[in-house]
Amino acid sequence: MTVKLPARENDVARLMSQGLSNKLIAAQLGLSEHTAKFHVRNVCVKYGTSSRVVAAVGYAVAQVLETKPLVPA
C-alpha cells in the first residue's frame, strides 16, 4: 500500500516513527499540540488505522522500501 502524504504530514509521520509524543512533535515542528494531534490523526487515517504505532511502522517500512529495491539490480 503506497500512501502519499503532504509535506507536513510526512514530517509528522517521520517524528511518529521515532516515537515522539504529540507534545514533542509539536515542539519540533513549531506547532500547537492540537495541530500536531490533528496531523497525527490524518496520518493514521491515511494508513487505515486508529493506532499511531501501526501508522508509524507503516511509514517506516515504506521509507525502507522506497530507498532499497526489493530485487537486486
MOHU-V205026 format. One record per helix or strand of 2 or more residues. SS is the DSSP state (alpha for helix, beta for strand). FROM is the first residue (numbers start at 0). LEN is the number of residues. If there is no record, write none. Layout:
ss = {SS;SS}
from = {FROM;FROM}
len = {LEN;LEN}
//
This chain:
ss = {alpha;alpha;alpha;alpha}
from = {6;21;32;51}
len = {11;8;14;16}
//
